[in-house]
Amino acid sequence: MSDPTFKAFRIHSADGRKVEPRLETLTLDDLSAGDVVIRGAWSSINYKDALAATGVGRILRSFPLVGGVDIAGTVVSSSDPRVAVGDEVIVNGCGLSETHDGGFAEFARVRGEWTTPIPAGLDARTAMGLGTAGFTAALAIHRMEQNGQAPGNGPVLVNGATGGVGSVAIDMLSRRGYSVTALTGKTTATDYLTGLGADTVLHTAALDMGTRPLEKALWAGAIDNLGGDILAWLTRTMQPHGNIASIGMAAGIELSTTVMPFILRGVNLLGINSVEAPRAVRIAVWNRIADDLRPAHLDDIVRHEISLDDLVEAFPAYIDGSVIGRTIVRLR
Ligand SMILES: NC(=O)c1ccc[n+]([C@@H]2O[C@H](COP(=O)([O-])OP(=O)(O)OC[C@H]3O[C@@H](n4cnc5c(N)ncnc54)[C@H](OP(=O)(O)O)[C@@H]3O)[C@@H](O)[C@H]2O)c1
């Protein structure tokens, strides 16, 4: 194909610390190397994108890079035999906006290994309505179920509940028949969370977390987006053989607990890494997202649709934790 010029949200840094994001006009030759070129249709915002573009977190390992950990669109060239021109594909994670130019651009050049075909029943827009957040929620449920989680075991707690991962996790779990307790810092979000399928909504400020190594056993499962004290409390309040999926660190990277939940209650702490999931796992999980984990309320979760020009103004709400639901980014 002739080398097009296109718009990209690119993050620079003069000193490797302070970041300077800006919209630029690029050509394919400016992008990181890859064997597949995608004409982007949609991307989305995840917490990590806000960390990267504001410099609050050190996400990029080299500069400059196009931001955005997600992209969905149409393959326009490929030398990977598994990927054909015209295929509709998703790339989420895989080093986008960390070590490789990412998805906030009209074109992306990636490795064929990173692409997942958009499953029947989803399109590029719905795929990015879910994005890394939805994929990670599904991967967590998948791992928990491989480890014995089932609706009959008892309630599953989801924290960071109004965020992207939390919202989608509540929707997916509820649709699968789980009883879901949402834990949120927002006292005004109860209707939103019950609308997604939460049976109970708890507010962080009202929690009595106790201090004992083992507190009353409450949860059969948990999806943790926060880390820190809340994750420590979860370890202390899990039912025997319960699974905690450790996804995020929006509240902290520390974990202060004891071995008691693990050796006396057989609690499982499952690490979830969406970035480096192998291709076969990605395909299996995306296929589940289009099938038994398909969210029922994605239209309520995707609350903002923006363009590349609007990105900079969208990030602060992610950093201060005031965001609700998901934001998708139109690329063409
Ligand atoms: N392991 C992986 O592969 C993976 C993949 C995706 C995301 N993540 C991580 O998972 C977490 C959630 O991601 P996301 O995209 O859903 O983020 P998000 O949309 O920004 O939502 C995060 C939510 O966490 C709560 N929160 C934010 N800051 C907080 C703070 N300082 N203290 C307590 N609660 C806070 C808020 O929910 P409430 O107000 O409802 O409490 C917020 O809406 C992030 O840490 C992200 O980096 C990890």
The ligand as a MOL file (V3000), in Angstrom:
LIG
                    3D

  0  0  0     0  0            999 V3000
M  V30 BEGIN CTAB
M  V30 COUNTS 48 52 0 0 0
M  V30 BEGIN ATOM
M  V30 1 N -3.5290 -6.8980 35.5400 0
M  V30 2 C -3.9070 -6.4660 34.3540 0
M  V30 3 O -3.6300 -7.0590 33.3160 0
M  V30 4 C -4.7510 -5.2150 34.2880 0
M  V30 5 C -5.5560 -4.9510 33.1690 0
M  V30 6 C -6.4030 -3.8310 33.2070 0
M  V30 7 C -6.3930 -3.0000 34.3140 0
M  V30 8 N -5.5550 -3.2560 35.3420 0 CHG=1
M  V30 9 C -5.5570 -2.4220 36.5390 0
M  V30 10 O -6.8300 -2.5600 37.1500 0
M  V30 11 C -7.2050 -1.3460 37.7890 0
M  V30 12 C -8.5540 -0.8940 37.2500 0
M  V30 13 O -8.4050 -0.5590 35.8700 0
M  V30 14 P -9.5830 0.2200 35.1070 0
M  V30 15 O -9.1530 0.3680 33.6920 0
M  V30 16 O -10.8750 -0.4000 35.4570 0 CHG=-1
M  V30 17 O -9.4760 1.6390 35.8360 0
M  V30 18 P -10.5540 2.7980 35.9630 0
M  V30 19 O -11.5720 2.6720 34.8710 0
M  V30 20 O -9.7760 4.0360 36.0900 0
M  V30 21 O -11.3190 2.4370 37.3380 0
M  V30 22 C -10.6340 2.3350 38.5490 0
M  V30 23 C -11.6570 2.4560 39.6760 0
M  V30 24 O -10.9760 2.1880 40.9040 0
M  V30 25 C -11.4470 3.0610 41.9240 0
M  V30 26 N -10.3180 3.9140 42.3330 0
M  V30 27 C -9.5700 4.7030 41.5440 0
M  V30 28 N -8.6030 5.3190 42.2490 0
M  V30 29 C -8.7180 4.8650 43.5000 0
M  V30 30 C -8.0130 5.1030 44.7020 0
M  V30 31 N -6.9680 5.9380 44.7570 0
M  V30 32 N -8.3990 4.4750 45.8320 0
M  V30 33 C -9.4470 3.6300 45.7890 0
M  V30 34 N -10.1640 3.3680 44.6730 0
M  V30 35 C -9.8100 3.9800 43.5570 0
M  V30 36 C -12.5880 3.8310 41.3250 0
M  V30 37 O -13.7870 3.0340 41.4830 0
M  V30 38 P -14.8480 3.2730 42.6870 0
M  V30 39 O -14.9680 4.7390 42.8480 0
M  V30 40 O -16.0980 2.6050 42.2050 0
M  V30 41 O -14.2860 2.6090 43.9090 0
M  V30 42 C -12.2590 3.8400 39.8510 0
M  V30 43 O -13.3860 4.0650 39.0550 0
M  V30 44 C -6.0580 -0.3800 37.5310 0
M  V30 45 O -5.1550 -0.4210 38.6230 0
M  V30 46 C -5.4040 -0.9310 36.2760 0
M  V30 47 O -4.0620 -0.5540 36.1540 0
M  V30 48 C -4.7370 -4.3450 35.3530 0
M  V30 END ATOM
M  V30 BEGIN BOND
M  V30 1 1 1 2
M  V30 2 2 2 3
M  V30 3 1 2 4
M  V30 4 1 4 5
M  V30 5 2 4 48
M  V30 6 2 5 6
M  V30 7 1 6 7
M  V30 8 2 7 8
M  V30 9 1 8 9
M  V30 10 1 8 48
M  V30 11 1 9 10
M  V30 12 1 9 46
M  V30 13 1 10 11
M  V30 14 1 11 12
M  V30 15 1 11 44
M  V30 16 1 12 13
M  V30 17 1 13 14
M  V30 18 2 14 15
M  V30 19 1 14 16
M  V30 20 1 14 17
M  V30 21 1 17 18
M  V30 22 2 18 19
M  V30 23 1 18 20
M  V30 24 1 18 21
M  V30 25 1 21 22
M  V30 26 1 22 23
M  V30 27 1 23 24
M  V30 28 1 23 42
M  V30 29 1 24 25
M  V30 30 1 25 26
M  V30 31 1 25 36
M  V30 32 1 26 27
M  V30 33 1 26 35
M  V30 34 2 27 28
M  V30 35 1 28 29
M  V30 36 1 29 30
M  V30 37 2 29 35
M  V30 38 1 30 31
M  V30 39 2 30 32
M  V30 40 1 32 33
M  V30 41 2 33 34
M  V30 42 1 34 35
M  V30 43 1 36 37
M  V30 44 1 36 42
M  V30 45 1 37 38
M  V30 46 2 38 39
M  V30 47 1 38 40
M  V30 48 1 38 41
M  V30 49 1 42 43
M  V30 50 1 44 45
M  V30 51 1 44 46
M  V30 52 1 46 47
M  V30 END BOND
M  V30 END CTAB
M  END
